[in-house]
């Protein structure tokens, strides 16, 4: 089942928040916030790209079956 962009953004945001909080608790505030934000964006882009590749492969399989 495909995730909507909103759901993917939520996953990226949760990852970023958890990572940032973890880093801030260890004492590195600014690097933790920046890394959390970048990590959230990376998760969003990665999941979006994987989903696009999966959809394209499924379309190719369906086209080959016809």
N, C-alpha and C positions, 0 to 999 in steps of 0.2 A: 504494500500500500504506500502510495506516494505521500510525502509530507507537503503541506502548503508552505509558502515562503514565510508566513507568520510563525508557523511551528518551528521552522528551521532557525528563524531569527531568535525565537524564544530559547532554543537550545544553545545557540551561540551566546546569548546574553547571560544565561545561567552559568555557562562555563566561565565566561569572563568575570562575572561577579564572584564566583567561588574561588577562582584563581587569584583575583585581586585581594579578596579578604584573607586568603591564606598567606599571601606575601606580606600584606600589611601587618598581620599578626606576628610575623617573624621579624618585623622591624624595617623592612624596605618599602616605604610608603609610595613614593613617586614611581620607582621602577615597577612595583607591584601593580599600580593602577595602569600604567602604560602597557605592561605585558598582558594584563587581564583584558584590556580593550583590544589589543592586537590579536590575542588568542581567541577572543570571541569572534572577531572578524574572520580569522583563519578558519575556525570551525564552520561558520556560516558559508564561506566560499567553498570549502572542501565538500561539505554535505551537498550543497547545490550542484557542484560539478559532478560528484558521484551520481546524483540522481539524474542529471542530464545524460550522462553516459549510459546509465541503466535504461532510461527511456529510449535512447537512440538504438541500443542493442535490441531491445524488445521490438521496436518498429522494423528493424532489419530482419529479425526472425519472422515476424508476421508477413513481411513482404516476400520473403523466400518461400514461405508456406503456400502462398497463393499462386 
